[in-house]
Every structure is written in C-alpha cells, then in structure tokens.
Amino acid sequence: MGLPVLIFADDPACERTLAGLSVLERLVIATHEAGATAISILHVKTEPKFTALARLKIEVHLTSEEPAFRAPTLLISGNLALQRADLERVMNQQGRLHAPGHELLPCGVAMEWTGSLEASLPRRPKMEARGVAQPVKDGLTAVQAEDALWDTMGLETDSFMDRNFNRPVGRLASRLLIHTSVSPNAISVVATGIGVLSAIYFARGEAHLMIVGAVLLQCSAIIDCVDGDLARMSHKESRTGKWLDLGGDQLVHLCLMAGIGMGLYRMHDQSGPWLWLGIAAALGVVLSFLTRLRAEQSERPLPLLQAWIARAANRDFSALLLILTIVERVDLFLWLALVAVHGFWIYGEWLRRQDAIEA
C-alpha cells in the first residue's frame, strides 16, 4: 500500500555519498520504488541537490515549512540508508522500523504531526529490518553503509563460482567504476568482447593458447558480474542492458563452442569429429537461447521452466574449462558441453509443456 512520504533532510550527513549517490537521494529512490504516492523533503537551510532523480523521472516536493497532516504518512530521517523491501513492509503494516539490535530507527508511519519527528513516530508495531538499515552519521558509518549495500548487490540465482569468486573479485572493479562515467552497458560490451577473443584463442588449436583462452573466458565471467552490480547500485538498470547482457552471453557461448571444435580439429591434424561436435554444440547454444527467449517473452507464468533456467544457466563451466585446458583435456569439455546444452533446451521445452498443461 503506497503512502505519502515525508523525509527530514536537516542532518548534514544526508549529503554524504554512498557509491556515487547521496544518502538522501538513495532514500528517495527507495521510497519511490516502494510505491510512495508522493515524496516531500523538509529542509532547514539549503535545498538538497540531486543527480539521478531527473533521469529516473522521480518528482519530489521541497519544503521548509513544518508539516501538518492527519492521515497515515511515512516519516523518515534523511540520513538513513534503507532499502525498498523494508520500506514496503513499514508502509503495509503501518509500524515502526527497528535495527536487528532492537534499536528503534527514525522511520515509521505516523497518523498525525505532533511537533517533532520522534514524537510523531509510533512505537508499535515494531518491524525488524531485513535489509540494510544504517543511520549515517559520519564518514565511518557512511563507509559501513556503503559496504552493506554492496553486499546486497548479488542475485539469488548466483552460482557457486559467482558467489565465491566472480562477484567478489569483480566488486573490486565495481567500487572503482561506480565513481566514473563508465556505463553498465559499456562493461557488458567489454565482457562480450573478451569472451569472443577467448574463443579465437581456442580456435588456434595450440595448447598454450587454449590456456590463454580459458583465462580470458574466466576474466569475461568476472567482468560480466560487474555490469549488473553497477546497474543495480547506480539505478541504471534498463531493458536494453538486460538484453545486451543476455545476448552477449549467448554470443560468447556460441563462439566458444565453435572455437573449441575448430581448435581441436586443428590440434588433431584436421581429423576426427571435433569440428562437427563444435558445430553441434553451437547449435545447442542457439536452441537453448530460444528456450530462454520463450520464457522471457511468455505472456503467462512458466514457473517450472523459469526455475530450471535460474538453476542451470550459470557461468560455473568457465572454471571447469580452465582446469580441463590445463590438463589438456579440452576434448572432454566439448563432449560434456554438447550433452549439457542439448539437455538444457530439451528438458526446458518439456518443462514449458508441463507449465502449459498445469495452466
């Protein structure tokens, strides 16, 4: 349930920066995403400056007058680092948010204005914050809040390698790039380019160049985590970026299968089934991509298929390829990949039919 929101921007800490955006601006964006019907900002002296609200088409009302209302209104101190899910819960249950340590936070639904923020906020019902809920008071607490926000930028569908290697390593770059003008879409293009270059090295058919190709593919997987982190942290997610990322991944997989097949064909003096295996695996990539497209563009829910895609479509194979390349068993990877990509789309199509039957 959306409510009007009043944010108190009387603390200088509101202007402290968290990964390129001020604490106050992040709070405005979070309340907008949570469904606020109107957002007002009470400032005492200078009007706050915003950099992203116009791009996101978020309108706010700036005022320096003491509020007067007699209807449920979400009141928040502007120096709080909060996230959408907790704000939705507070609005829906019309209560008061508190930190995991049971400290009451200056965020809750008031029924009327009684002279001050704390006096107007309710004591109950109390709701424990499940996401980031960090008052920013100085430089140290700003760093702590930013660290906590970065820790939430992963996805529930992240694979083992993403959680334990790709995303932690990539986050070092994300923290630097967030303060530059480099866009998430540009990073997606770089990740795709490195992945295609990896396929070219595999296609050369020399063992040491294949190792270089496997390393490049792992680098591509790391960079592929950076674009999503940046897009979510800077609120630059877009439909174009989503398809650029997905399409780039499929292009890399397509080139990789064909490149490995060509490389093994050359390595074995242009004999054996390797070239045809590479082509067959590349065809499996295309068919798997079509299965994903059907899931993305379906007008009706496909819970079984979408759950399967979330579990099976990951980047963990890059680590396996690196290991098999080092021990000079790339041929084994090609056989495994051939079975995996065709198994993916065949099982996916079966699940799609099951979803249709249940619907």
C-alpha positions as YAML, in Angstrom:
chain: A
units: angstrom
residues:
- id: 1
  name: MET
  ca: [0.00, 0.00, 0.00]
- id: 2
  name: GLY
  ca: [1.53, 3.30, -1.06]
- id: 3
  name: LEU
  ca: [1.57, 6.27, 1.30]
- id: 4
  name: PRO
  ca: [2.78, 9.86, 1.13]
- id: 5
  name: VAL
  ca: [6.35, 10.16, 2.39]
- id: 6
  name: LEU
  ca: [8.00, 12.98, 4.30]
- id: 7
  name: ILE
  ca: [11.80, 12.87, 4.53]
- id: 8
  name: PHE
  ca: [13.61, 15.12, 7.02]
- id: 9
  name: ALA
  ca: [16.81, 16.44, 5.45]
- id: 10
  name: ASP
  ca: [18.02, 18.52, 8.39]
- id: 11
  name: ASP
  ca: [21.14, 16.42, 9.09]
- id: 12
  name: PRO
  ca: [24.31, 17.31, 7.10]
- id: 13
  name: ALA
  ca: [25.02, 13.57, 6.89]
- id: 14
  name: CYS
  ca: [22.18, 13.35, 4.34]
- id: 15
  name: GLU
  ca: [24.59, 14.67, 1.73]
- id: 16
  name: ARG
  ca: [27.26, 12.03, 2.38]
- id: 17
  name: THR
  ca: [27.89, 9.90, -0.68]
- id: 18
  name: LEU
  ca: [27.25, 6.17, -0.89]
- id: 19
  name: ALA
  ca: [28.68, 4.74, -4.12]
- id: 20
  name: GLY
  ca: [28.10, 7.85, -6.20]
- id: 21
  name: LEU
  ca: [24.71, 8.93, -4.79]
- id: 22
  name: SER
  ca: [23.91, 10.82, -1.61]
- id: 23
  name: VAL
  ca: [22.23, 9.06, 1.31]
- id: 24
  name: LEU
  ca: [19.17, 11.28, 0.81]
- id: 25
  name: GLU
  ca: [18.89, 10.56, -2.92]
- id: 26
  name: ARG
  ca: [19.15, 6.81, -2.33]
- id: 27
  name: LEU
  ca: [16.40, 7.09, 0.25]
- id: 28
  name: VAL
  ca: [14.16, 8.99, -2.18]
- id: 29
  name: ILE
  ca: [14.70, 6.34, -4.85]
- id: 30
  name: ALA
  ca: [13.97, 3.53, -2.39]
- id: 31
  name: THR
  ca: [10.70, 5.13, -1.23]
- id: 32
  name: HIS
  ca: [9.66, 5.69, -4.85]
- id: 33
  name: GLU
  ca: [10.36, 2.03, -5.69]
- id: 34
  name: ALA
  ca: [8.40, 1.01, -2.58]
- id: 35
  name: GLY
  ca: [5.30, 2.69, -4.02]
- id: 36
  name: ALA
  ca: [5.17, 6.12, -2.33]
- id: 37
  name: THR
  ca: [2.26, 8.19, -3.65]
- id: 38
  name: ALA
  ca: [4.08, 11.49, -3.06]
- id: 39
  name: ILE
  ca: [7.50, 12.36, -1.71]
- id: 40
  name: SER
  ca: [8.20, 15.56, 0.21]
- id: 41
  name: ILE
  ca: [11.56, 16.65, 1.58]
- id: 42
  name: LEU
  ca: [11.72, 19.00, 4.55]
- id: 43
  name: HIS
  ca: [14.96, 21.00, 4.53]
- id: 44
  name: VAL
  ca: [16.03, 23.65, 7.00]
- id: 45
  name: LYS
  ca: [18.59, 25.70, 5.09]
- id: 46
  name: THR
  ca: [19.89, 24.96, 1.60]
- id: 47
  name: GLU
  ca: [17.91, 22.86, -0.85]
- id: 48
  name: PRO
  ca: [19.45, 19.42, -1.42]
- id: 49
  name: LYS
  ca: [20.98, 18.66, -4.82]
- id: 50
  name: PHE
  ca: [20.12, 15.52, -6.77]
- id: 51
  name: THR
  ca: [21.86, 13.86, -9.71]
- id: 52
  name: ALA
  ca: [19.72, 10.83, -10.58]
- id: 53
  name: LEU
  ca: [16.10, 11.77, -9.85]
- id: 54
  name: ALA
  ca: [15.53, 13.53, -13.18]
- id: 55
  name: ARG
  ca: [16.94, 10.53, -15.08]
- id: 56
  name: LEU
  ca: [14.65, 8.20, -13.13]
- id: 57
  name: LYS
  ca: [11.68, 10.59, -13.55]
- id: 58
  name: ILE
  ca: [11.09, 10.83, -9.81]
- id: 59
  name: GLU
  ca: [9.36, 14.01, -8.65]
- id: 60
  name: VAL
  ca: [9.83, 15.40, -5.15]
- id: 61
  name: HIS
  ca: [8.34, 18.37, -3.31]
- id: 62
  name: LEU
  ca: [10.87, 20.50, -1.43]
- id: 63
  name: THR
  ca: [9.61, 22.47, 1.55]
- id: 64
  name: SER
  ca: [10.99, 24.32, 4.54]
- id: 65
  name: GLU
  ca: [7.66, 24.61, 6.37]
- id: 66
  name: GLU
  ca: [6.67, 22.41, 9.29]
- id: 67
  name: PRO
  ca: [4.29, 19.71, 8.08]
- id: 68
  name: ALA
  ca: [0.66, 19.37, 9.05]
- id: 69
  name: PHE
  ca: [-1.22, 16.17, 8.31]
- id: 70
  name: ARG
  ca: [-3.89, 13.94, 9.84]
- id: 71
  name: ALA
  ca: [-3.55, 10.89, 7.60]
- id: 72
  name: PRO
  ca: [-1.09, 7.97, 7.57]
- id: 73
  name: THR
  ca: [2.26, 9.30, 6.36]
- id: 74
  name: LEU
  ca: [5.65, 7.61, 6.24]
- id: 75
  name: LEU
  ca: [8.19, 9.72, 8.13]
- id: 76
  name: ILE
  ca: [11.91, 9.08, 7.64]
- id: 77
  name: SER
  ca: [15.11, 10.77, 8.71]
- id: 78
  name: GLY
  ca: [17.09, 11.63, 5.58]
- id: 79
  name: ASN
  ca: [20.34, 10.19, 6.91]
- id: 80
  name: LEU
  ca: [19.06, 6.59, 6.88]
- id: 81
  name: ALA
  ca: [20.36, 4.04, 4.38]
- id: 82
  name: LEU
  ca: [17.30, 1.86, 3.74]
- id: 83
  name: GLN
  ca: [16.08, -0.45, 1.00]
- id: 84
  name: ARG
  ca: [12.83, -0.95, -0.85]
- id: 85
  name: ALA
  ca: [11.65, -4.18, 0.78]
- id: 86
  name: ASP
  ca: [11.78, -2.83, 4.34]
- id: 87
  name: LEU
  ca: [10.04, 0.40, 3.33]
- id: 88
  name: GLU
  ca: [7.25, -1.62, 1.70]
- id: 89
  name: ARG
  ca: [6.77, -3.61, 4.90]
- id: 90
  name: VAL
  ca: [6.61, -0.47, 7.02]
- id: 91
  name: MET
  ca: [4.01, 1.11, 4.75]
- id: 92
  name: ASN
  ca: [1.90, -2.03, 4.50]
- id: 93
  name: GLN
  ca: [1.89, -2.70, 8.25]
- id: 94
  name: GLN
  ca: [1.99, 0.97, 9.25]
- id: 95
  name: GLY
  ca: [4.52, 0.44, 12.01]
- id: 96
  name: ARG
  ca: [8.00, 1.43, 13.15]
- id: 97
  name: LEU
  ca: [11.24, 0.02, 11.79]
- id: 98
  name: HIS
  ca: [14.00, -1.10, 14.10]
- id: 99
  name: ALA
  ca: [17.53, -2.37, 13.55]
- id: 100
  name: PRO
  ca: [18.46, -6.03, 14.18]
- id: 101
  name: GLY
  ca: [19.85, -4.91, 17.55]
- id: 102
  name: HIS
  ca: [16.34, -3.68, 18.51]
- id: 103
  name: GLU
  ca: [17.35, 0.00, 18.23]
- id: 104
  name: LEU
  ca: [14.34, 1.97, 17.01]
- id: 105
  name: LEU
  ca: [15.06, 3.79, 13.76]
- id: 106
  name: PRO
  ca: [13.62, 7.15, 12.72]
- id: 107
  name: CYS
  ca: [11.34, 5.52, 10.15]
- id: 108
  name: GLY
  ca: [7.67, 4.74, 10.60]
- id: 109
  name: VAL
  ca: [4.09, 5.59, 9.72]
- id: 110
  name: ALA
  ca: [2.63, 8.49, 11.69]
- id: 111
  name: MET
  ca: [-1.08, 9.28, 11.88]
- id: 112
  name: GLU
  ca: [-0.57, 12.99, 12.60]
- id: 113
  name: TRP
  ca: [2.16, 15.53, 13.19]
- id: 114
  name: THR
  ca: [2.82, 16.25, 16.88]
- id: 115
  name: GLY
  ca: [5.68, 18.72, 16.69]
- id: 116
  name: SER
  ca: [8.77, 16.58, 16.02]
- id: 117
  name: LEU
  ca: [9.84, 13.50, 14.09]
- id: 118
  name: GLU
  ca: [10.45, 11.29, 17.12]
- id: 119
  name: ALA
  ca: [7.28, 12.38, 18.92]
- id: 120
  name: SER
  ca: [5.17, 11.70, 15.82]
- id: 121
  name: LEU
  ca: [6.54, 8.23, 15.12]
- id: 122
  name: PRO
  ca: [4.71, 5.23, 16.59]
- id: 123
  name: ARG
  ca: [6.32, 2.77, 18.97]
- id: 124
  name: ARG
  ca: [4.45, -0.24, 17.56]
- id: 125
  name: PRO
  ca: [4.03, -2.42, 15.67]
- id: 126
  name: LYS
  ca: [7.78, -2.89, 15.54]
- id: 127
  name: MET
  ca: [9.34, -4.46, 12.44]
- id: 128
  name: GLU
  ca: [12.91, -5.66, 12.31]
- id: 129
  name: ALA
  ca: [14.81, -4.53, 9.23]
- id: 130
  name: ARG
  ca: [15.78, -7.40, 6.93]
- id: 131
  name: GLY
  ca: [17.96, -5.41, 4.57]
- id: 132
  name: VAL
  ca: [20.39, -2.52, 5.04]
- id: 133
  name: ALA
  ca: [19.19, -0.23, 7.83]
- id: 134
  name: GLN
  ca: [22.10, 2.00, 8.72]
- id: 135
  name: PRO
  ca: [21.95, 5.54, 10.15]
- id: 136
  name: VAL
  ca: [24.73, 7.57, 8.51]
- id: 137
  name: LYS
  ca: [26.27, 10.00, 10.96]
- id: 138
  name: ASP
  ca: [29.86, 10.44, 9.81]
- id: 139
  name: GLY
  ca: [32.50, 9.13, 7.41]
- id: 140
  name: LEU
  ca: [32.87, 5.80, 9.20]
- id: 141
  name: THR
  ca: [29.16, 4.97, 9.24]
- id: 142
  name: ALA
  ca: [28.94, 6.05, 5.58]
- id: 143
  name: VAL
  ca: [31.63, 3.51, 4.67]
- id: 144
  name: GLN
  ca: [29.83, 0.83, 6.70]
- id: 145
  name: ALA
  ca: [26.51, 1.59, 4.97]
- id: 146
  name: GLU
  ca: [28.13, 1.50, 1.53]
- id: 147
  name: ASP
  ca: [29.78, -1.85, 2.31]
- id: 148
  name: ALA
  ca: [26.42, -3.23, 3.43]
- id: 149
  name: LEU
  ca: [24.75, -2.02, 0.23]
- id: 150
  name: TRP
  ca: [27.41, -3.65, -1.95]
- id: 151
  name: ASP
  ca: [26.87, -6.93, -0.11]
- id: 152
  name: THR
  ca: [23.24, -6.94, -1.28]
- id: 153
  name: MET
  ca: [24.03, -6.45, -4.97]
- id: 154
  name: GLY
  ca: [24.30, -10.17, -5.72]
- id: 155
  name: LEU
  ca: [21.43, -12.20, -7.16]
- id: 156
  name: GLU
  ca: [19.55, -15.15, -5.70]
- id: 157
  name: THR
  ca: [20.37, -17.03, -8.91]
- id: 158
  name: ASP
  ca: [24.14, -16.56, -8.49]
- id: 159
  name: SER
  ca: [26.03, -19.82, -8.98]
- id: 160
  name: PHE
  ca: [28.76, -21.20, -6.72]
- id: 161
  name: MET
  ca: [31.57, -19.50, -8.68]
- id: 162
  name: ASP
  ca: [29.66, -16.22, -8.84]
- id: 163
  name: ARG
  ca: [29.13, -16.10, -5.07]
- id: 164
  name: ASN
  ca: [32.62, -17.21, -4.09]
- id: 165
  name: PHE
  ca: [34.88, -15.86, -6.83]
- id: 166
  name: ASN
  ca: [33.49, -13.95, -9.80]
- id: 167
  name: ARG
  ca: [31.43, -11.39, -7.91]
- id: 168
  name: PRO
  ca: [33.88, -10.77, -5.02]
- id: 169
  name: VAL
  ca: [36.76, -10.24, -7.48]
- id: 170
  name: GLY
  ca: [34.62, -8.17, -9.83]
- id: 171
  name: ARG
  ca: [33.40, -6.00, -6.98]
- id: 172
  name: LEU
  ca: [36.90, -4.54, -6.63]
- id: 173
  name: ALA
  ca: [36.43, -3.08, -10.12]
- id: 174
  name: SER
  ca: [32.79, -2.16, -9.44]
- id: 175
  name: ARG
  ca: [33.78, 0.00, -6.47]
- id: 176
  name: LEU
  ca: [36.17, 1.96, -8.67]
- id: 177
  name: LEU
  ca: [33.95, 2.22, -11.75]
- id: 178
  name: ILE
  ca: [30.92, 3.44, -9.77]
- id: 179
  name: HIS
  ca: [32.69, 6.80, -9.44]
- id: 180
  name: THR
  ca: [33.32, 7.13, -13.20]
- id: 181
  name: SER
  ca: [31.11, 7.79, -16.23]
- id: 182
  name: VAL
  ca: [31.55, 4.20, -17.49]
- id: 183
  name: SER
  ca: [28.10, 2.73, -18.10]
- id: 184
  name: PRO
  ca: [26.99, -0.83, -17.26]
- id: 185
  name: ASN
  ca: [26.19, -1.37, -20.96]
- id: 186
  name: ALA
  ca: [29.76, -0.49, -21.92]
- id: 187
  name: ILE
  ca: [31.03, -3.06, -19.44]
- id: 188
  name: SER
  ca: [28.67, -5.67, -20.94]
- id: 189
  name: VAL
  ca: [30.19, -5.00, -24.36]
- id: 190
  name: VAL
  ca: [33.73, -5.37, -22.92]
- id: 191
  name: ALA
  ca: [32.81, -8.68, -21.26]
- id: 192
  name: THR
  ca: [31.38, -9.95, -24.55]
- id: 193
  name: GLY
  ca: [34.45, -8.83, -26.49]
- id: 194
  name: ILE
  ca: [36.82, -10.63, -24.11]
- id: 195
  name: GLY
  ca: [34.67, -13.75, -24.32]
- id: 196
  name: VAL
  ca: [34.77, -13.73, -28.13]
- id: 197
  name: LEU
  ca: [38.55, -13.18, -28.00]
- id: 198
  name: SER
  ca: [38.76, -16.25, -25.76]
- id: 199
  name: ALA
  ca: [37.03, -18.30, -28.47]
- id: 200
  name: ILE
  ca: [39.55, -17.06, -31.04]
- id: 201
  name: TYR
  ca: [42.43, -18.30, -28.91]
- id: 202
  name: PHE
  ca: [40.77, -21.70, -28.58]
- id: 203
  name: ALA
  ca: [40.29, -21.86, -32.34]
- id: 204
  name: ARG
  ca: [44.05, -21.57, -32.92]
- id: 205
  name: GLY
  ca: [44.46, -25.19, -31.86]
- id: 206
  name: GLU
  ca: [47.60, -24.77, -29.71]
- id: 207
  name: ALA
  ca: [47.65, -26.00, -26.12]
- id: 208
  name: HIS
  ca: [49.28, -22.91, -24.60]
- id: 209
  name: LEU
  ca: [46.93, -20.56, -26.47]
- id: 210
  name: MET
  ca: [43.96, -22.57, -25.23]
- id: 211
  name: ILE
  ca: [45.09, -21.88, -21.66]
- id: 212
  name: VAL
  ca: [45.16, -18.18, -22.52]
- id: 213
  name: GLY
  ca: [41.67, -18.55, -23.94]
- id: 214
  name: ALA
  ca: [40.39, -20.24, -20.77]
- id: 215
  name: VAL
  ca: [41.88, -17.46, -18.61]
- id: 216
  name: LEU
  ca: [40.24, -14.84, -20.83]
- id: 217
  name: LEU
  ca: [36.90, -16.63, -20.51]
- id: 218
  name: GLN
  ca: [37.19, -16.54, -16.73]
- id: 219
  name: CYS
  ca: [38.00, -12.82, -16.91]
- id: 220
  name: SER
  ca: [34.90, -12.35, -19.07]
- id: 221
  name: ALA
  ca: [32.80, -14.10, -16.41]
- id: 222
  name: ILE
  ca: [34.19, -11.78, -13.73]
- id: 223
  name: ILE
  ca: [33.51, -8.65, -15.78]
- id: 224
  name: ASP
  ca: [30.05, -9.96, -16.57]
- id: 225
  name: CYS
  ca: [29.27, -9.66, -12.85]
- id: 226
  name: VAL
  ca: [30.45, -6.05, -12.77]
- id: 227
  name: ASP
  ca: [27.84, -4.67, -15.18]
- id: 228
  name: GLY
  ca: [24.95, -5.99, -13.07]
- id: 229
  name: ASP
  ca: [26.48, -4.73, -9.83]
- id: 230
  name: LEU
  ca: [26.94, -1.26, -11.32]
- id: 231
  name: ALA
  ca: [23.46, -1.15, -12.85]
- id: 232
  name: ARG
  ca: [21.77, -2.08, -9.57]
- id: 233
  name: MET
  ca: [23.92, 0.12, -7.36]
- id: 234
  name: SER
  ca: [23.64, 3.20, -9.61]
- id: 235
  name: HIS
  ca: [19.98, 2.55, -10.50]
- id: 236
  name: LYS
  ca: [20.79, 2.31, -14.20]
- id: 237
  name: GLU
  ca: [19.01, -0.95, -14.90]
- id: 238
  name: SER
  ca: [17.31, -0.97, -18.28]
- id: 239
  name: ARG
  ca: [15.64, -3.33, -20.71]
- id: 240
  name: THR
  ca: [18.41, -2.59, -23.21]
- id: 241
  name: GLY
  ca: [21.04, -3.53, -20.67]
- id: 242
  name: LYS
  ca: [19.24, -6.75, -19.80]
- id: 243
  name: TRP
  ca: [19.13, -7.93, -23.41]
- id: 244
  name: LEU
  ca: [22.64, -6.70, -24.11]
- id: 245
  name: ASP
  ca: [23.90, -8.82, -21.23]
- id: 246
  name: LEU
  ca: [21.85, -11.89, -22.17]
- id: 247
  name: GLY
  ca: [22.62, -11.63, -25.89]
- id: 248
  name: GLY
  ca: [26.31, -11.07, -25.22]
- id: 249
  name: ASP
  ca: [26.48, -14.19, -23.06]
- id: 250
  name: GLN
  ca: [24.90, -16.29, -25.81]
- id: 251
  name: LEU
  ca: [27.26, -14.87, -28.43]
- id: 252
  name: VAL
  ca: [30.25, -15.82, -26.26]
- id: 253
  name: HIS
  ca: [28.90, -19.35, -25.74]
- id: 254
  name: LEU
  ca: [28.21, -19.75, -29.45]
- id: 255
  name: CYS
  ca: [31.69, -18.60, -30.47]
- id: 256
  name: LEU
  ca: [33.30, -20.66, -27.70]
- id: 257
  name: MET
  ca: [31.74, -23.96, -28.81]
- id: 258
  name: ALA
  ca: [32.63, -23.32, -32.43]
- id: 259
  name: GLY
  ca: [36.14, -22.16, -31.46]
- id: 260
  name: ILE
  ca: [36.84, -25.21, -29.31]
- id: 261
  name: GLY
  ca: [35.65, -27.51, -32.11]
- id: 262
  name: MET
  ca: [37.89, -25.74, -34.64]
- id: 263
  name: GLY
  ca: [40.85, -25.77, -32.25]
- id: 264
  name: LEU
  ca: [40.58, -29.50, -31.53]
- id: 265
  name: TYR
  ca: [40.17, -30.17, -35.26]
- id: 266
  name: ARG
  ca: [43.43, -28.33, -35.94]
- id: 267
  name: MET
  ca: [45.19, -29.89, -32.97]
- id: 268
  name: HIS
  ca: [44.36, -33.37, -34.26]
- id: 269
  name: ASP
  ca: [45.72, -32.67, -37.77]
- id: 270
  name: GLN
  ca: [42.28, -31.88, -39.18]
- id: 271
  name: SER
  ca: [40.87, -35.28, -38.35]
- id: 272
  name: GLY
  ca: [38.23, -36.63, -36.01]
- id: 273
  name: PRO
  ca: [34.69, -35.46, -35.23]
- id: 274
  name: TRP
  ca: [35.75, -32.27, -33.43]
- id: 275
  name: LEU
  ca: [34.62, -29.74, -36.00]
- id: 276
  name: TRP
  ca: [31.17, -31.32, -36.22]
- id: 277
  name: LEU
  ca: [30.96, -31.61, -32.45]
- id: 278
  name: GLY
  ca: [31.72, -27.90, -32.15]
- id: 279
  name: ILE
  ca: [29.02, -27.05, -34.69]
- id: 280
  name: ALA
  ca: [26.52, -29.32, -32.91]
- id: 281
  name: ALA
  ca: [27.32, -27.71, -29.54]
- id: 282
  name: ALA
  ca: [26.94, -24.23, -31.09]
- id: 283
  name: LEU
  ca: [23.55, -25.28, -32.43]
- id: 284
  name: GLY
  ca: [22.61, -26.40, -28.92]
- id: 285
  name: VAL
  ca: [23.52, -22.92, -27.65]
- id: 286
  name: VAL
  ca: [21.14, -21.37, -30.20]
- id: 287
  name: LEU
  ca: [18.32, -23.72, -29.22]
- id: 288
  name: SER
  ca: [18.95, -23.07, -25.52]
- id: 289
  name: PHE
  ca: [18.80, -19.34, -26.18]
- id: 290
  name: LEU
  ca: [15.46, -19.75, -27.95]
- id: 291
  name: THR
  ca: [14.16, -21.63, -24.91]
- id: 292
  name: ARG
  ca: [15.19, -18.73, -22.68]
- id: 293
  name: LEU
  ca: [13.58, -16.24, -25.05]
- id: 294
  name: ARG
  ca: [10.30, -18.12, -24.85]
- id: 295
  name: ALA
  ca: [10.47, -17.98, -21.07]
- id: 296
  name: GLU
  ca: [11.26, -14.25, -21.06]
- id: 297
  name: GLN
  ca: [8.58, -13.28, -23.57]
- id: 298
  name: SER
  ca: [5.81, -15.60, -22.43]
- id: 299
  name: GLU
  ca: [2.58, -13.82, -21.51]
- id: 300
  name: ARG
  ca: [1.67, -16.46, -18.94]
- id: 301
  name: PRO
  ca: [3.76, -17.61, -15.95]
- id: 302
  name: LEU
  ca: [6.12, -20.53, -16.58]
- id: 303
  name: PRO
  ca: [7.24, -21.38, -13.03]
- id: 304
  name: LEU
  ca: [8.84, -24.76, -13.77]
- id: 305
  name: LEU
  ca: [10.78, -23.51, -16.79]
- id: 306
  name: GLN
  ca: [11.86, -20.28, -15.15]
- id: 307
  name: ALA
  ca: [13.06, -22.10, -12.03]
- id: 308
  name: TRP
  ca: [15.05, -24.50, -14.23]
- id: 309
  name: ILE
  ca: [16.69, -21.64, -16.11]
- id: 310
  name: ALA
  ca: [17.58, -19.87, -12.85]
- id: 311
  name: ARG
  ca: [19.30, -23.04, -11.55]
- id: 312
  name: ALA
  ca: [21.01, -24.26, -14.71]
- id: 313
  name: ALA
  ca: [22.02, -21.11, -16.61]
- id: 314
  name: ASN
  ca: [25.25, -20.08, -14.89]
- id: 315
  name: ARG
  ca: [28.93, -19.38, -15.55]
- id: 316
  name: ASP
  ca: [30.48, -22.18, -13.48]
- id: 317
  name: PHE
  ca: [31.54, -24.02, -16.63]
- id: 318
  name: SER
  ca: [34.35, -21.48, -17.16]
- id: 319
  name: ALA
  ca: [36.23, -22.82, -14.13]
- id: 320
  name: LEU
  ca: [35.81, -26.40, -15.33]
- id: 321
  name: LEU
  ca: [37.09, -25.42, -18.77]
- id: 322
  name: LEU
  ca: [40.15, -23.78, -17.25]
- id: 323
  name: ILE
  ca: [41.00, -26.93, -15.29]
- id: 324
  name: LEU
  ca: [40.49, -29.24, -18.29]
- id: 325
  name: THR
  ca: [42.53, -26.92, -20.50]
- id: 326
  name: ILE
  ca: [45.47, -27.00, -18.11]
- id: 327
  name: VAL
  ca: [45.43, -30.83, -18.06]
- id: 328
  name: GLU
  ca: [44.98, -30.83, -21.88]
- id: 329
  name: ARG
  ca: [41.54, -32.46, -21.88]
- id: 330
  name: VAL
  ca: [39.57, -29.82, -23.74]
- id: 331
  name: ASP
  ca: [38.06, -32.65, -25.78]
- id: 332
  name: LEU
  ca: [36.32, -33.92, -22.64]
- id: 333
  name: PHE
  ca: [34.82, -30.47, -22.07]
- id: 334
  name: LEU
  ca: [33.42, -30.38, -25.61]
- id: 335
  name: TRP
  ca: [31.65, -33.70, -25.10]
- id: 336
  name: LEU
  ca: [30.25, -32.52, -21.76]
- id: 337
  name: ALA
  ca: [29.16, -29.19, -23.26]
- id: 338
  name: LEU
  ca: [27.43, -30.94, -26.14]
- id: 339
  name: VAL
  ca: [25.37, -33.05, -23.76]
- id: 340
  name: ALA
  ca: [24.70, -30.10, -21.43]
- id: 341
  name: VAL
  ca: [23.44, -27.56, -23.98]
- id: 342
  name: HIS
  ca: [21.16, -30.03, -25.74]
- id: 343
  name: GLY
  ca: [19.97, -31.44, -22.43]
- id: 344
  name: PHE
  ca: [19.22, -27.87, -21.29]
- id: 345
  name: TRP
  ca: [16.85, -26.97, -24.12]
- id: 346
  name: ILE
  ca: [15.24, -30.43, -24.39]
- id: 347
  name: TYR
  ca: [14.41, -30.51, -20.67]
- id: 348
  name: GLY
  ca: [13.42, -26.84, -20.82]
- id: 349
  name: GLU
  ca: [10.94, -27.48, -23.61]
- id: 350
  name: TRP
  ca: [9.47, -30.40, -21.66]
- id: 351
  name: LEU
  ca: [9.04, -28.13, -18.61]
- id: 352
  name: ARG
  ca: [7.39, -25.50, -20.79]
- id: 353
  name: ARG
  ca: [4.84, -28.06, -21.90]
- id: 354
  name: GLN
  ca: [4.27, -29.10, -18.28]
- id: 355
  name: ASP
  ca: [3.69, -25.46, -17.37]
- id: 356
  name: ALA
  ca: [1.17, -25.20, -20.22]
- id: 357
  name: ILE
  ca: [-0.66, -28.32, -19.04]
- id: 358
  name: GLU
  ca: [-0.85, -27.07, -15.44]
- id: 359
  name: ALA
  ca: [-2.03, -23.64, -16.61]
...
